[in-house]
Amino acid sequence: MEYITKNVARNLKRIRKSRKMSLDVVSEQTGISKSMLGQIERGESVPTVETLGKIVSGLRVSFNSLVSSVKTDTIIVEKEELVPSKDIEGEYKVYEYFPYEEDRTFEIYMMEVEEGISYSSGGHGENTYEYLTVFTGVLTLEVEGKVYEIREENSIRFPTYCDHSYSNYGKGTVKFSITFTWD
């Protein structure tokens, strides 16, 4: 289940219960069937923008309160629950562990790059950096024409205002985490 779908499921249920509302009452106020609301709360259905608009209007809540992560001190992210945000079969996968949040200045990703594959990324703007740690394999990183070989259990920090690429010239899958930061 993608993180926005998961957030909507969690937030809709939380808002409904905090107001002591049944699904029947929410259905009346939003014009969305009780069964659809139940599917949304369980994360079984991905609501359309139109459906989200009906929920926001009917419950008189902000769109942001419906789709944002609930701010808590502790969050557990389990990889098997993540859907890759980018996935080219047999080449690479990108998992968003901690995606963009309005009040944070970092994002955390996990990447898997298969043997013989390269992944290129455009620049991310001024004052942006990646902190990268390789967990398995050897990663070849190219930034501004310079090539770096980062071995298993080693890390690198580099500016990302320019194009950069990640390559796996070795054997097996290279797995690494990226913490992306900005000012």
DRENPA-3360 file (N, C-alpha, C; in nm, 2 decimals, always signed):
BEGIN
1 = MEYITKNV = +0.09/-0.12/+0.00/+0.00/+0.00/+0.00/+0.09/+0.12/+0.00 ~ +0.07/+0.22/-0.09/+0.15/+0.34/-0.10/+0.12/+0.43/+0.02 ~ +0.22/+0.51/+0.05/+0.21/+0.59/+0.17/+0.10/+0.69/+0.18 ~ +0.06/+0.75/+0.07/-0.06/+0.84/+0.07/-0.19/+0.76/+0.09 ~ -0.20/+0.65/+0.03/-0.32/+0.56/+0.05/-0.32/+0.52/+0.20 ~ -0.21/+0.48/+0.25/-0.20/+0.44/+0.39/-0.24/+0.56/+0.48 ~ -0.19/+0.68/+0.45/-0.22/+0.80/+0.53/-0.37/+0.83/+0.53 ~ -0.43/+0.82/+0.41/-0.57/+0.85/+0.40/-0.65/+0.75/+0.48;
9 = ARNLKRIR = -0.61/+0.62/+0.47/-0.68/+0.52/+0.55/-0.67/+0.55/+0.70 ~ -0.56/+0.57/+0.74/-0.53/+0.60/+0.89/-0.61/+0.73/+0.93 ~ -0.59/+0.83/+0.85/-0.65/+0.96/+0.89/-0.80/+0.96/+0.89 ~ -0.86/+0.90/+0.79/-1.01/+0.89/+0.78/-1.06/+0.82/+0.90 ~ -1.00/+0.71/+0.93/-1.05/+0.63/+1.05/-1.03/+0.71/+1.17 ~ -0.92/+0.77/+1.19/-0.89/+0.85/+1.31/-0.99/+0.97/+1.33 ~ -1.02/+1.04/+1.22/-1.11/+1.15/+1.22/-1.25/+1.10/+1.25 ~ -1.29/+1.00/+1.19/-1.43/+0.94/+1.21/-1.45/+0.90/+1.35;
17 = KSRKMSLD = -1.35/+0.83/+1.41/-1.36/+0.78/+1.54/-1.35/+0.89/+1.65 ~ -1.27/+0.99/+1.62/-1.25/+1.10/+1.72/-1.38/+1.18/+1.72 ~ -1.46/+1.18/+1.62/-1.59/+1.25/+1.61/-1.71/+1.15/+1.65 ~ -1.67/+1.03/+1.68/-1.77/+0.93/+1.72/-1.88/+0.91/+1.61 ~ -1.83/+0.90/+1.49/-1.92/+0.89/+1.37/-1.91/+0.75/+1.32 ~ -2.03/+0.69/+1.28/-2.03/+0.56/+1.22/-2.00/+0.58/+1.07 ~ -1.98/+0.47/+1.00/-1.96/+0.48/+0.85/-2.09/+0.53/+0.79 ~ -2.20/+0.49/+0.84/-2.33/+0.54/+0.79/-2.34/+0.69/+0.79;
25 = VVSEQTGI = -2.30/+0.75/+0.90/-2.31/+0.90/+0.91/-2.21/+0.97/+0.82 ~ -2.09/+0.91/+0.81/-1.99/+0.97/+0.72/-2.04/+0.95/+0.57 ~ -2.10/+0.84/+0.54/-2.16/+0.82/+0.41/-2.26/+0.93/+0.38 ~ -2.35/+0.96/+0.47/-2.45/+1.06/+0.45/-2.39/+1.20/+0.42 ~ -2.28/+1.23/+0.50/-2.22/+1.36/+0.49/-2.13/+1.38/+0.37 ~ -2.08/+1.27/+0.32/-1.99/+1.28/+0.20/-2.05/+1.24/+0.07 ~ -2.16/+1.16/+0.07/-2.21/+1.11/-0.05/-2.14/+0.99/-0.11 ~ -2.05/+0.93/-0.02/-1.97/+0.81/-0.06/-2.03/+0.69/+0.01;
33 = SKSMLGQI = -2.05/+0.58/-0.06/-2.11/+0.46/+0.00/-2.03/+0.42/+0.12 ~ -2.11/+0.35/+0.21/-2.05/+0.30/+0.33/-1.94/+0.19/+0.30 ~ -1.97/+0.11/+0.20/-1.87/+0.00/+0.16/-1.74/+0.06/+0.10 ~ -1.76/+0.17/+0.02/-1.64/+0.24/-0.03/-1.56/+0.30/+0.08 ~ -1.62/+0.36/+0.18/-1.55/+0.43/+0.29/-1.48/+0.32/+0.37 ~ -1.54/+0.20/+0.39/-1.48/+0.09/+0.46/-1.35/+0.04/+0.39 ~ -1.36/+0.03/+0.25/-1.25/-0.01/+0.17/-1.13/+0.09/+0.18 ~ -1.17/+0.22/+0.18/-1.07/+0.33/+0.20/-1.00/+0.32/+0.33;
41 = ERGESVPT = -1.08/+0.30/+0.44/-1.02/+0.29/+0.57/-0.93/+0.17/+0.59 ~ -0.96/+0.06/+0.52/-0.88/-0.06/+0.53/-0.76/-0.05/+0.43 ~ -0.75/+0.05/+0.35/-0.64/+0.06/+0.25/-0.66/-0.03/+0.13 ~ -0.78/-0.08/+0.11/-0.81/-0.17/+0.00/-0.85/-0.10/-0.13 ~ -0.88/+0.03/-0.12/-0.92/+0.11/-0.23/-0.84/+0.24/-0.24 ~ -0.79/+0.28/-0.35/-0.72/+0.40/-0.37/-0.82/+0.51/-0.41 ~ -0.85/+0.61/-0.32/-0.95/+0.70/-0.36/-0.91/+0.80/-0.47 ~ -1.00/+0.84/-0.55/-0.97/+0.94/-0.66/-0.97/+1.07/-0.59;
49 = VETLGKIV = -0.92/+1.17/-0.67/-0.91/+1.31/-0.62/-1.06/+1.36/-0.59 ~ -1.15/+1.32/-0.68/-1.29/+1.35/-0.66/-1.35/+1.30/-0.53 ~ -1.31/+1.17/-0.50/-1.36/+1.11/-0.37/-1.29/+1.18/-0.25 ~ -1.16/+1.21/-0.26/-1.10/+1.29/-0.15/-1.17/+1.42/-0.13 ~ -1.20/+1.49/-0.24/-1.27/+1.62/-0.23/-1.40/+1.60/-0.16 ~ -1.48/+1.50/-0.19/-1.61/+1.47/-0.12/-1.59/+1.45/+0.03 ~ -1.48/+1.38/+0.07/-1.45/+1.35/+0.21/-1.42/+1.48/+0.28 ~ -1.33/+1.56/+0.22/-1.28/+1.68/+0.27/-1.40/+1.78/+0.29;
57 = SGLRVSFN = -1.48/+1.79/+0.19/-1.60/+1.88/+0.20/-1.70/+1.83/+0.30 ~ -1.73/+1.70/+0.30/-1.84/+1.64/+0.38/-1.80/+1.64/+0.53 ~ -1.67/+1.62/+0.56/-1.62/+1.62/+0.70/-1.57/+1.75/+0.74 ~ -1.56/+1.85/+0.65/-1.51/+1.98/+0.68/-1.37/+1.97/+0.75 ~ -1.28/+1.90/+0.67/-1.14/+1.89/+0.72/-1.05/+1.94/+0.60 ~ -0.93/+1.97/+0.63/-0.84/+2.02/+0.52/-0.79/+1.89/+0.45 ~ -0.76/+1.92/+0.32/-0.70/+1.81/+0.24/-0.58/+1.76/+0.30 ~ -0.49/+1.85/+0.35/-0.37/+1.81/+0.41/-0.39/+1.72/+0.53;
65 = SLVSSVKT = -0.49/+1.74/+0.61/-0.51/+1.66/+0.73/-0.56/+1.52/+0.69 ~ -0.60/+1.50/+0.57/-0.64/+1.37/+0.52/-0.53/+1.29/+0.46 ~ -0.44/+1.36/+0.39/-0.33/+1.29/+0.32/-0.19/+1.29/+0.39 ~ -0.17/+1.37/+0.49/-0.04/+1.38/+0.56/-0.02/+1.27/+0.66 ~ +0.10/+1.24/+0.68/+0.14/+1.15/+0.79/+0.11/+1.21/+0.92 ~ +0.06/+1.13/+1.01/+0.03/+1.17/+1.14/+0.17/+1.19/+1.21 ~ +0.19/+1.30/+1.27/+0.31/+1.33/+1.33/+0.33/+1.26/+1.47 ~ +0.42/+1.16/+1.47/+0.45/+1.09/+1.59/+0.60/+1.08/+1.61;
73 = DTIIVEKE = +0.64/+1.05/+1.72/+0.78/+1.04/+1.75/+0.84/+0.91/+1.69 ~ +0.77/+0.80/+1.68/+0.82/+0.68/+1.64/+0.73/+0.62/+1.52 ~ +0.80/+0.59/+1.41/+0.74/+0.53/+1.30/+0.82/+0.41/+1.25 ~ +0.75/+0.30/+1.23/+0.82/+0.18/+1.18/+0.78/+0.17/+1.04 ~ +0.88/+0.15/+0.95/+0.86/+0.13/+0.81/+0.90/-0.01/+0.78 ~ +0.81/-0.09/+0.73/+0.85/-0.23/+0.69/+0.86/-0.25/+0.54 ~ +0.97/-0.29/+0.50/+1.00/-0.30/+0.35/+0.89/-0.38/+0.28 ~ +0.84/-0.49/+0.33/+0.75/-0.57/+0.26/+0.61/-0.50/+0.24;
81 = ELVPSKDI = +0.59/-0.39/+0.31/+0.47/-0.31/+0.30/+0.49/-0.20/+0.19 ~ +0.61/-0.17/+0.15/+0.64/-0.06/+0.06/+0.62/-0.11/-0.09 ~ +0.57/-0.02/-0.17/+0.56/-0.04/-0.31/+0.67/+0.04/-0.37 ~ +0.76/-0.01/-0.46/+0.86/+0.07/-0.51/+0.80/+0.19/-0.58 ~ +0.86/+0.31/-0.56/+0.82/+0.43/-0.63/+0.87/+0.43/-0.78 ~ +0.98/+0.36/-0.80/+1.03/+0.34/-0.93/+1.07/+0.19/-0.94 ~ +1.03/+0.12/-1.05/+1.06/-0.02/-1.06/+1.07/-0.06/-1.20 ~ +1.19/-0.08/-1.25/+1.22/-0.13/-1.38/+1.26/-0.28/-1.36;
89 = EGEYKVYE = +1.18/-0.37/-1.40/+1.20/-0.51/-1.37/+1.34/-0.55/-1.43 ~ +1.42/-0.62/-1.34/+1.55/-0.67/-1.38/+1.66/-0.56/-1.38 ~ +1.62/-0.43/-1.35/+1.72/-0.32/-1.35/+1.74/-0.26/-1.22 ~ +1.63/-0.19/-1.17/+1.65/-0.13/-1.04/+1.51/-0.11/-0.97 ~ +1.52/-0.08/-0.84/+1.40/-0.05/-0.76/+1.43/+0.06/-0.67 ~ +1.34/+0.16/-0.65/+1.36/+0.26/-0.55/+1.24/+0.26/-0.45 ~ +1.28/+0.25/-0.32/+1.18/+0.25/-0.22/+1.18/+0.38/-0.14 ~ +1.07/+0.44/-0.11/+1.06/+0.56/-0.03/+1.03/+0.52/+0.11;
97 = YFPYEEDR = +1.13/+0.52/+0.20/+1.11/+0.49/+0.34/+1.06/+0.61/+0.42 ~ +1.11/+0.73/+0.39/+1.06/+0.85/+0.45/+1.06/+0.95/+0.34 ~ +0.94/+0.96/+0.27/+0.93/+1.06/+0.16/+0.92/+1.20/+0.21 ~ +0.91/+1.29/+0.11/+0.90/+1.43/+0.14/+0.79/+1.46/+0.24 ~ +0.82/+1.54/+0.34/+0.72/+1.60/+0.44/+0.75/+1.75/+0.45 ~ +0.64/+1.83/+0.45/+0.66/+1.97/+0.44/+0.75/+2.03/+0.55 ~ +0.75/+1.97/+0.67/+0.83/+2.03/+0.78/+0.96/+1.96/+0.81 ~ +1.00/+1.88/+0.71/+1.13/+1.81/+0.72/+1.22/+1.85/+0.61;
105 = TFEIYMME = +1.35/+1.84/+0.64/+1.45/+1.88/+0.53/+1.53/+1.76/+0.49 ~ +1.47/+1.64/+0.49/+1.53/+1.52/+0.44/+1.43/+1.42/+0.39 ~ +1.48/+1.33/+0.31/+1.40/+1.22/+0.26/+1.50/+1.10/+0.27 ~ +1.44/+0.98/+0.29/+1.53/+0.86/+0.30/+1.47/+0.75/+0.20 ~ +1.56/+0.70/+0.12/+1.53/+0.60/+0.01/+1.62/+0.48/+0.03 ~ +1.57/+0.37/-0.03/+1.66/+0.25/-0.04/+1.65/+0.22/-0.19 ~ +1.77/+0.19/-0.25/+1.77/+0.15/-0.39/+1.84/+0.01/-0.40 ~ +1.79/-0.06/-0.51/+1.85/-0.19/-0.55/+1.88/-0.18/-0.69;
113 = VEEGISYS = +2.01/-0.19/-0.73/+2.05/-0.19/-0.87/+2.11/-0.32/-0.91 ~ +2.06/-0.38/-1.01/+2.11/-0.51/-1.06/+2.24/-0.51/-1.13 ~ +2.31/-0.62/-1.15/+2.44/-0.62/-1.22/+2.43/-0.57/-1.36 ~ +2.53/-0.49/-1.39/+2.54/-0.43/-1.53/+2.44/-0.32/-1.56 ~ +2.38/-0.27/-1.46/+2.28/-0.16/-1.47/+2.33/-0.03/-1.42 ~ +2.29/+0.08/-1.48/+2.31/+0.21/-1.44/+2.18/+0.29/-1.42 ~ +2.18/+0.37/-1.33/+2.06/+0.46/-1.30/+2.11/+0.60/-1.30 ~ +2.05/+0.69/-1.38/+2.09/+0.83/-1.39/+1.99/+0.92/-1.32;
121 = SGGHGENT = +2.03/+1.02/-1.25/+1.94/+1.12/-1.19/+1.98/+1.26/-1.23 ~ +1.89/+1.34/-1.25/+1.92/+1.48/-1.28/+1.95/+1.55/-1.15 ~ +2.00/+1.67/-1.16/+2.03/+1.75/-1.04/+1.90/+1.79/-0.96 ~ +1.92/+1.81/-0.83/+1.81/+1.84/-0.74/+1.80/+1.98/-0.69 ~ +1.88/+2.07/-0.75/+1.88/+2.21/-0.71/+2.00/+2.25/-0.62 ~ +2.01/+2.38/-0.60/+2.12/+2.43/-0.51/+2.10/+2.38/-0.37 ~ +2.22/+2.37/-0.30/+2.22/+2.33/-0.15/+2.15/+2.20/-0.12 ~ +2.16/+2.10/-0.22/+2.11/+1.97/-0.19/+2.23/+1.87/-0.18;
129 = YEYLTVFT = +2.21/+1.77/-0.10/+2.31/+1.67/-0.08/+2.25/+1.53/-0.06 ~ +2.33/+1.43/-0.10/+2.29/+1.29/-0.07/+2.40/+1.23/+0.02 ~ +2.35/+1.16/+0.12/+2.43/+1.08/+0.21/+2.39/+0.93/+0.17 ~ +2.49/+0.86/+0.12/+2.46/+0.73/+0.06/+2.55/+0.63/+0.14 ~ +2.48/+0.51/+0.17/+2.55/+0.40/+0.24/+2.52/+0.28/+0.16 ~ +2.63/+0.20/+0.13/+2.61/+0.08/+0.05/+2.60/-0.04/+0.16 ~ +2.50/-0.12/+0.14/+2.48/-0.24/+0.23/+2.53/-0.37/+0.17 ~ +2.51/-0.38/+0.04/+2.56/-0.50/-0.03/+2.62/-0.47/-0.17;
137 = GVLTLEVE = +2.73/-0.53/-0.20/+2.79/-0.50/-0.33/+2.88/-0.38/-0.34 ~ +2.92/-0.34/-0.46/+3.00/-0.23/-0.48/+2.93/-0.14/-0.58 ~ +2.91/-0.01/-0.54/+2.84/+0.09/-0.62/+2.95/+0.18/-0.68 ~ +2.93/+0.21/-0.81/+3.01/+0.31/-0.88/+2.92/+0.43/-0.90 ~ +2.97/+0.54/-0.84/+2.89/+0.67/-0.84/+2.97/+0.77/-0.93 ~ +2.90/+0.83/-1.02/+2.96/+0.94/-1.10/+2.89/+1.07/-1.07 ~ +2.97/+1.17/-1.03/+2.92/+1.30/-1.00/+3.02/+1.40/-1.06 ~ +2.97/+1.49/-1.14/+3.05/+1.60/-1.21/+3.18/+1.54/-1.27;
145 = GKVYEIRE = +3.16/+1.43/-1.34/+3.27/+1.37/-1.41/+3.37/+1.29/-1.33 ~ +3.35/+1.29/-1.20/+3.44/+1.21/-1.11/+3.37/+1.08/-1.07 ~ +3.45/+0.98/-1.07/+3.39/+0.84/-1.04/+3.44/+0.80/-0.90 ~ +3.35/+0.75/-0.82/+3.38/+0.70/-0.69/+3.33/+0.56/-0.68 ~ +3.41/+0.47/-0.62/+3.37/+0.33/-0.60/+3.34/+0.32/-0.45 ~ +3.21/+0.29/-0.41/+3.17/+0.28/-0.27/+3.15/+0.13/-0.24 ~ +3.23/+0.08/-0.16/+3.22/-0.07/-0.12/+3.12/-0.09/-0.01 ~ +3.08/-0.21/+0.01/+2.98/-0.26/+0.11/+3.02/-0.20/+0.25;
153 = ENSIRFPT = +2.92/-0.15/+0.32/+2.94/-0.09/+0.45/+3.01/+0.04/+0.46 ~ +3.03/+0.11/+0.34/+3.09/+0.24/+0.33/+2.99/+0.34/+0.28 ~ +3.03/+0.47/+0.31/+2.93/+0.58/+0.28/+3.00/+0.69/+0.20 ~ +2.92/+0.78/+0.14/+2.97/+0.90/+0.08/+2.87/+1.01/+0.09 ~ +2.91/+1.13/+0.10/+2.82/+1.25/+0.09/+2.87/+1.33/-0.03 ~ +2.77/+1.37/-0.11/+2.80/+1.45/-0.23/+2.69/+1.55/-0.26 ~ +2.73/+1.66/-0.33/+2.63/+1.76/-0.37/+2.54/+1.71/-0.49 ~ +2.42/+1.74/-0.49/+2.33/+1.69/-0.60/+2.27/+1.80/-0.68;
161 = YCDHSYSN = +2.34/+1.91/-0.69/+2.29/+2.02/-0.78/+2.31/+1.98/-0.93 ~ +2.38/+1.88/-0.95/+2.42/+1.84/-1.09/+2.37/+1.69/-1.12 ~ +2.38/+1.65/-1.24/+2.34/+1.51/-1.28/+2.44/+1.42/-1.21 ~ +2.39/+1.30/-1.18/+2.48/+1.20/-1.11/+2.42/+1.06/-1.15 ~ +2.50/+0.96/-1.14/+2.46/+0.82/-1.18/+2.51/+0.72/-1.08 ~ +2.43/+0.61/-1.07/+2.47/+0.50/-0.98/+2.48/+0.38/-1.08 ~ +2.59/+0.31/-1.07/+2.61/+0.19/-1.16/+2.66/+0.07/-1.08 ~ +2.62/-0.05/-1.12/+2.66/-0.17/-1.06/+2.74/-0.25/-1.17;
169 = YGKGTVKF = +2.87/-0.25/-1.16/+2.96/-0.32/-1.25/+3.00/-0.45/-1.20 ~ +2.96/-0.48/-1.07/+3.00/-0.61/-1.01/+2.90/-0.72/-1.02 ~ +2.91/-0.81/-0.93/+2.82/-0.93/-0.93/+2.71/-0.91/-0.83 ~ +2.60/-0.96/-0.85/+2.48/-0.95/-0.76/+2.42/-0.81/-0.76 ~ +2.32/-0.80/-0.67/+2.25/-0.67/-0.66/+2.32/-0.58/-0.56 ~ +2.33/-0.45/-0.60/+2.39/-0.35/-0.50/+2.27/-0.29/-0.43 ~ +2.27/-0.29/-0.30/+2.16/-0.23/-0.22/+2.22/-0.12/-0.14 ~ +2.16/+0.00/-0.14/+2.21/+0.11/-0.07/+2.10/+0.21/-0.03;
177 = SITFTWD = +2.13/+0.28/+0.08/+2.03/+0.38/+0.12/+2.08/+0.52/+0.08 ~ +1.98/+0.61/+0.06/+2.01/+0.75/+0.03/+1.93/+0.84/+0.12 ~ +2.00/+0.92/+0.19/+1.94/+1.03/+0.27/+1.96/+1.16/+0.19 ~ +1.85/+1.21/+0.14/+1.86/+1.33/+0.06/+1.82/+1.45/+0.15 ~ +1.91/+1.56/+0.15/+1.89/+1.67/+0.23/+1.89/+1.80/+0.15 ~ +1.84/+1.91/+0.20/+1.84/+2.04/+0.14/+1.83/+2.15/+0.25 ~ +1.87/+2.27/+0.21/+1.86/+2.38/+0.31/+1.72/+2.45/+0.29;
% end
